[in-house]
Amino acid sequence: MAKKSNRIASFLSARRRWVQGLVGAGIYAAVSVLGISLWWVLAAGAAVGLVFGKVFCRWACPLGFFMELLTGIGGKDSKFQQMYQYHKLGCPIAWASGALNRFSLFRIRLDEKSCAECGACDKACYLSSIEPAKYSLYKKDAERPGEAFACSKCLACVSSCPSGSLGYRPGVR
Protein backbone atom coordinates (compact mmCIF):
# COMPACT_ATOMS: atom_id res chain seq x y z
CA MET A 1 0.00 0.00 0.00
CA ALA A 2 2.80 2.43 0.92
CA LYS A 3 4.69 1.72 -2.32
CA LYS A 4 1.54 2.36 -4.37
CA SER A 5 0.96 5.60 -2.45
CA ASN A 6 4.53 6.70 -3.23
CA ARG A 7 4.13 5.88 -6.94
CA ILE A 8 0.97 7.99 -7.08
CA ALA A 9 2.67 10.81 -5.16
CA SER A 10 5.69 10.67 -7.50
CA PHE A 11 3.46 10.69 -10.57
CA LEU A 12 1.44 13.67 -9.30
CA SER A 13 4.45 15.55 -7.94
CA ALA A 14 6.18 15.37 -11.33
CA ARG A 15 3.07 16.90 -12.94
CA ARG A 16 2.08 19.28 -10.14
CA ARG A 17 2.54 22.49 -12.12
CA TRP A 18 0.33 21.15 -14.91
CA VAL A 19 -2.33 20.17 -12.38
CA GLN A 20 -2.04 23.57 -10.71
CA GLY A 21 -2.28 25.39 -14.03
CA LEU A 22 -5.34 23.45 -15.18
CA VAL A 23 -7.19 23.61 -11.87
CA GLY A 24 -6.22 27.26 -11.43
CA ALA A 25 -7.52 28.09 -14.92
CA GLY A 26 -10.77 26.31 -14.04
CA ILE A 27 -11.14 28.31 -10.84
CA TYR A 28 -10.36 31.54 -12.67
CA ALA A 29 -12.95 30.69 -15.34
CA ALA A 30 -15.54 29.78 -12.68
CA VAL A 31 -15.07 33.12 -10.97
CA SER A 32 -14.69 35.39 -13.99
CA VAL A 33 -16.91 33.72 -16.59
CA LEU A 34 -19.53 31.91 -14.53
CA GLY A 35 -19.65 34.51 -11.77
CA ILE A 36 -19.01 32.10 -8.89
CA SER A 37 -18.47 34.11 -5.72
CA LEU A 38 -14.99 34.19 -4.21
CA TRP A 39 -16.68 33.23 -0.94
CA TRP A 40 -17.46 29.83 -2.47
CA VAL A 41 -13.83 29.44 -3.52
CA LEU A 42 -12.75 30.37 0.02
CA ALA A 43 -15.21 27.87 1.55
CA ALA A 44 -14.09 25.13 -0.84
CA GLY A 45 -10.41 25.90 -0.14
CA ALA A 46 -11.00 25.69 3.62
CA ALA A 47 -12.96 22.43 3.27
CA VAL A 48 -10.21 20.92 1.13
CA GLY A 49 -7.72 22.16 3.76
CA LEU A 50 -9.52 20.24 6.47
CA VAL A 51 -9.24 17.01 4.51
CA PHE A 52 -5.88 17.37 2.71
CA GLY A 53 -4.10 20.26 4.46
CA LYS A 54 -2.68 23.25 2.64
CA VAL A 55 -2.87 21.82 -0.86
CA PHE A 56 -4.72 24.71 -2.51
CA CYS A 57 -1.61 26.91 -2.82
CA ARG A 58 0.51 24.35 -4.68
CA TRP A 59 -2.18 22.40 -6.50
CA ALA A 60 -5.01 24.81 -7.43
CA CYS A 61 -4.25 28.50 -6.90
CA PRO A 62 -4.18 30.57 -10.10
CA LEU A 63 -2.02 33.28 -8.49
CA GLY A 64 0.27 30.62 -7.04
CA PHE A 65 0.77 29.19 -10.52
CA PHE A 66 2.03 32.53 -11.85
CA MET A 67 4.11 33.19 -8.73
CA GLU A 68 5.82 29.81 -9.14
CA LEU A 69 6.62 30.67 -12.75
CA LEU A 70 8.07 34.00 -11.61
CA THR A 71 10.03 32.57 -8.69
CA GLY A 72 11.40 29.83 -10.95
CA ILE A 73 13.25 32.38 -13.08
CA GLY A 74 16.98 31.96 -12.54
CA GLY A 75 16.88 28.53 -10.93
CA LYS A 76 16.57 27.25 -7.39
CA ASP A 77 19.11 29.64 -5.85
CA SER A 78 17.88 32.85 -7.47
CA LYS A 79 16.62 35.91 -5.58
CA PHE A 80 13.20 35.33 -7.11
CA GLN A 81 12.93 32.04 -5.19
CA GLN A 82 13.04 33.98 -1.91
CA MET A 83 9.77 35.72 -2.88
CA TYR A 84 7.77 32.49 -2.86
CA GLN A 85 6.01 32.87 0.48
CA TYR A 86 5.16 36.58 0.11
CA HIS A 87 2.17 36.22 -2.21
CA LYS A 88 0.46 34.05 0.41
CA LEU A 89 0.45 36.77 3.07
CA GLY A 90 -2.81 38.29 1.87
CA CYS A 91 -4.59 35.09 0.92
CA PRO A 92 -7.38 33.93 3.26
CA ILE A 93 -7.34 30.43 1.73
CA ALA A 94 -3.63 30.10 2.58
CA TRP A 95 -4.38 31.24 6.14
CA ALA A 96 -7.28 28.83 6.64
CA SER A 97 -5.69 25.79 5.04
CA GLY A 98 -2.29 26.51 6.64
CA ALA A 99 -3.91 26.58 10.06
CA LEU A 100 -5.61 23.27 9.25
CA ASN A 101 -2.35 21.52 8.26
CA ARG A 102 -1.92 20.28 11.82
CA PHE A 103 -5.46 18.83 11.90
CA SER A 104 -6.00 17.61 8.35
CA LEU A 105 -7.10 14.05 7.71
CA PHE A 106 -4.34 13.38 5.14
CA ARG A 107 -0.76 13.86 6.30
CA ILE A 108 2.80 13.21 5.25
CA ARG A 109 3.71 10.09 7.24
CA LEU A 110 7.09 8.50 7.95
CA ASP A 111 7.60 4.77 8.43
CA GLU A 112 10.54 4.94 10.84
CA LYS A 113 11.33 1.23 10.43
CA SER A 114 12.11 1.50 6.73
CA CYS A 115 13.70 4.98 6.83
CA ALA A 116 17.39 4.94 5.89
CA GLU A 117 17.87 8.49 7.26
CA CYS A 118 19.55 9.49 3.99
CA GLY A 119 18.14 13.04 4.10
CA ALA A 120 16.83 13.05 0.52
CA CYS A 121 13.40 14.11 1.77
CA ASP A 122 14.79 17.13 3.63
CA LYS A 123 16.76 18.19 0.56
CA ALA A 124 13.59 18.04 -1.58
CA CYS A 125 11.44 19.90 0.98
CA TYR A 126 11.51 23.65 0.46
CA LEU A 127 10.62 24.26 4.12
CA SER A 128 13.36 21.96 5.51
CA SER A 129 15.90 23.49 3.17
CA ILE A 130 15.00 27.02 4.35
CA GLU A 131 15.17 26.16 8.08
CA PRO A 132 17.16 22.90 8.43
CA ALA A 133 17.76 23.40 12.17
CA LYS A 134 14.01 23.61 12.84
CA TYR A 135 12.35 21.19 10.37
CA SER A 136 13.08 17.65 9.30
CA LEU A 137 10.97 14.82 8.00
CA TYR A 138 13.06 12.08 9.62
CA LYS A 139 15.05 13.55 12.56
CA LYS A 140 13.36 12.78 15.86
CA ASP A 141 14.12 16.10 17.59
CA ALA A 142 12.86 18.35 14.76
CA GLU A 143 9.43 19.69 13.87
CA ARG A 144 7.65 17.95 10.99
CA PRO A 145 7.34 20.34 8.04
CA GLY A 146 4.14 18.64 6.84
CA GLU A 147 2.32 19.94 9.90
CA ALA A 148 3.75 23.46 9.67
CA PHE A 149 1.65 26.39 8.54
CA ALA A 150 3.89 27.01 5.50
CA CYS A 151 3.89 23.45 4.06
CA SER A 152 1.84 23.38 0.86
CA LYS A 153 1.96 19.60 0.34
CA CYS A 154 3.89 19.69 -2.93
CA LEU A 155 4.84 16.04 -2.18
CA ALA A 156 8.42 16.52 -3.41
CA CYS A 157 9.59 14.93 -0.15
CA VAL A 158 7.43 11.84 -0.67
CA SER A 159 8.51 11.34 -4.27
CA SER A 160 12.21 11.82 -3.42
CA CYS A 161 12.33 9.11 -0.72
CA PRO A 162 14.37 6.21 -2.18
CA SER A 163 13.16 3.69 0.43
CA GLY A 164 9.48 4.60 0.15
CA SER A 165 9.35 5.47 3.86
CA LEU A 166 7.31 8.63 3.34
CA GLY A 167 3.72 8.61 2.26
CA TYR A 168 0.77 10.98 2.01
CA ARG A 169 -2.12 9.13 3.56
CA PRO A 170 -4.97 9.45 6.03
CA GLY A 171 -4.63 8.84 9.75
CA VAL A 172 -4.55 10.47 13.12
CA ARG A 173 -1.50 11.96 14.70
ZAZAVEX-241283 format. One record per residue (C-alpha): residue number from 1; y negated, x negated, z negated. Coordinates in nm, 4 decimals, always signed. Layout:
REM residues N
NUM,Y,X,Z
...
//
This chain:
REM residues 173
1,+0.0000,+0.0000,+0.0000
2,-0.2430,-0.2805,-0.0917
3,-0.1716,-0.4693,+0.2319
4,-0.2362,-0.1544,+0.4367
5,-0.5603,-0.0956,+0.2446
6,-0.6698,-0.4528,+0.3234
7,-0.5882,-0.4133,+0.6943
8,-0.7990,-0.0971,+0.7084
9,-1.0813,-0.2672,+0.5164
10,-1.0668,-0.5692,+0.7502
11,-1.0693,-0.3460,+1.0571
12,-1.3665,-0.1439,+0.9305
13,-1.5546,-0.4452,+0.7940
14,-1.5366,-0.6179,+1.1334
15,-1.6896,-0.3074,+1.2945
16,-1.9278,-0.2084,+1.0142
17,-2.2490,-0.2536,+1.2117
18,-2.1155,-0.0326,+1.4909
19,-2.0165,+0.2331,+1.2383
20,-2.3568,+0.2045,+1.0706
21,-2.5393,+0.2280,+1.4028
22,-2.3454,+0.5337,+1.5184
23,-2.3605,+0.7194,+1.1865
24,-2.7262,+0.6218,+1.1430
25,-2.8092,+0.7521,+1.4917
26,-2.6308,+1.0768,+1.4044
27,-2.8310,+1.1138,+1.0838
28,-3.1543,+1.0359,+1.2672
29,-3.0686,+1.2953,+1.5336
30,-2.9776,+1.5538,+1.2682
31,-3.3124,+1.5065,+1.0967
32,-3.5390,+1.4694,+1.3990
33,-3.3720,+1.6914,+1.6592
34,-3.1907,+1.9527,+1.4532
35,-3.4508,+1.9654,+1.1771
36,-3.2097,+1.9009,+0.8891
37,-3.4105,+1.8466,+0.5716
38,-3.4189,+1.4992,+0.4212
39,-3.3231,+1.6683,+0.0939
40,-2.9825,+1.7464,+0.2470
41,-2.9444,+1.3831,+0.3522
42,-3.0368,+1.2749,-0.0020
43,-2.7871,+1.5209,-0.1548
44,-2.5135,+1.4091,+0.0836
45,-2.5897,+1.0409,+0.0139
46,-2.5690,+1.1003,-0.3625
47,-2.2428,+1.2962,-0.3266
48,-2.0915,+1.0212,-0.1133
49,-2.2160,+0.7723,-0.3758
50,-2.0240,+0.9522,-0.6474
51,-1.7007,+0.9240,-0.4509
52,-1.7372,+0.5880,-0.2711
53,-2.0256,+0.4105,-0.4455
54,-2.3254,+0.2684,-0.2644
55,-2.1818,+0.2875,+0.0863
56,-2.4705,+0.4717,+0.2514
57,-2.6914,+0.1609,+0.2823
58,-2.4351,-0.0509,+0.4677
59,-2.2404,+0.2182,+0.6504
60,-2.4810,+0.5011,+0.7428
61,-2.8499,+0.4254,+0.6897
62,-3.0566,+0.4184,+1.0105
63,-3.3276,+0.2023,+0.8487
64,-3.0618,-0.0265,+0.7037
65,-2.9192,-0.0774,+1.0521
66,-3.2526,-0.2034,+1.1849
67,-3.3189,-0.4112,+0.8727
68,-2.9813,-0.5821,+0.9143
69,-3.0671,-0.6618,+1.2753
70,-3.4004,-0.8074,+1.1607
71,-3.2566,-1.0031,+0.8694
72,-2.9825,-1.1403,+1.0950
73,-3.2379,-1.3255,+1.3075
74,-3.1962,-1.6979,+1.2541
75,-2.8531,-1.6879,+1.0929
76,-2.7250,-1.6569,+0.7394
77,-2.9645,-1.9108,+0.5846
78,-3.2852,-1.7884,+0.7466
79,-3.5905,-1.6625,+0.5580
80,-3.5332,-1.3195,+0.7110
81,-3.2043,-1.2930,+0.5187
82,-3.3985,-1.3036,+0.1913
83,-3.5719,-0.9772,+0.2878
84,-3.2486,-0.7773,+0.2862
85,-3.2872,-0.6006,-0.0484
86,-3.6577,-0.5157,-0.0111
87,-3.6218,-0.2174,+0.2209
88,-3.4054,-0.0455,-0.0406
89,-3.6768,-0.0450,-0.3070
90,-3.8292,+0.2813,-0.1875
91,-3.5092,+0.4591,-0.0923
92,-3.3931,+0.7376,-0.3259
93,-3.0434,+0.7339,-0.1725
94,-3.0104,+0.3627,-0.2578
95,-3.1237,+0.4380,-0.6138
96,-2.8832,+0.7280,-0.6639
97,-2.5792,+0.5693,-0.5038
98,-2.6506,+0.2292,-0.6636
99,-2.6582,+0.3914,-1.0064
100,-2.3273,+0.5608,-0.9246
101,-2.1516,+0.2353,-0.8261
102,-2.0278,+0.1917,-1.1819
103,-1.8832,+0.5461,-1.1903
104,-1.7615,+0.6003,-0.8350
105,-1.4054,+0.7104,-0.7705
106,-1.3376,+0.4337,-0.5145
107,-1.3859,+0.0761,-0.6296
108,-1.3207,-0.2801,-0.5254
109,-1.0094,-0.3710,-0.7240
110,-0.8501,-0.7086,-0.7948
111,-0.4774,-0.7597,-0.8434
112,-0.4935,-1.0542,-1.0838
113,-0.1230,-1.1333,-1.0434
114,-0.1501,-1.2110,-0.6734
115,-0.4979,-1.3696,-0.6827
116,-0.4938,-1.7390,-0.5888
117,-0.8491,-1.7869,-0.7259
118,-0.9491,-1.9549,-0.3994
119,-1.3041,-1.8144,-0.4102
120,-1.3045,-1.6831,-0.0520
121,-1.4112,-1.3398,-0.1765
122,-1.7129,-1.4790,-0.3629
123,-1.8194,-1.6760,-0.0556
124,-1.8036,-1.3593,+0.1576
125,-1.9897,-1.1441,-0.0979
126,-2.3645,-1.1512,-0.0464
127,-2.4258,-1.0624,-0.4124
128,-2.1961,-1.3356,-0.5513
129,-2.3494,-1.5900,-0.3168
130,-2.7020,-1.5004,-0.4354
131,-2.6158,-1.5170,-0.8083
132,-2.2904,-1.7159,-0.8434
133,-2.3396,-1.7758,-1.2172
134,-2.3608,-1.4014,-1.2836
135,-2.1194,-1.2355,-1.0368
136,-1.7650,-1.3080,-0.9303
137,-1.4819,-1.0967,-0.7999
138,-1.2081,-1.3058,-0.9624
139,-1.3551,-1.5049,-1.2559
140,-1.2780,-1.3360,-1.5865
141,-1.6098,-1.4125,-1.7585
142,-1.8354,-1.2864,-1.4764
143,-1.9686,-0.9432,-1.3872
144,-1.7952,-0.7649,-1.0988
145,-2.0338,-0.7345,-0.8037
146,-1.8640,-0.4143,-0.6837
147,-1.9941,-0.2319,-0.9898
148,-2.3457,-0.3749,-0.9674
149,-2.6390,-0.1655,-0.8537
150,-2.7010,-0.3885,-0.5498
151,-2.3454,-0.3889,-0.4061
152,-2.3377,-0.1835,-0.0859
153,-1.9602,-0.1962,-0.0342
154,-1.9695,-0.3887,+0.2928
155,-1.6042,-0.4844,+0.2185
156,-1.6522,-0.8421,+0.3405
157,-1.4926,-0.9591,+0.0148
158,-1.1838,-0.7425,+0.0670
159,-1.1341,-0.8514,+0.4270
160,-1.1817,-1.2210,+0.3415
161,-0.9111,-1.2331,+0.0721
162,-0.6205,-1.4372,+0.2177
163,-0.3691,-1.3160,-0.0427
164,-0.4597,-0.9475,-0.0154
165,-0.5465,-0.9345,-0.3859
166,-0.8629,-0.7313,-0.3340
167,-0.8607,-0.3716,-0.2256
168,-1.0981,-0.0770,-0.2012
169,-0.9128,+0.2121,-0.3564
170,-0.9451,+0.4969,-0.6032
171,-0.8839,+0.4632,-0.9748
172,-1.0470,+0.4554,-1.3119
173,-1.1963,+0.1499,-1.4697
//
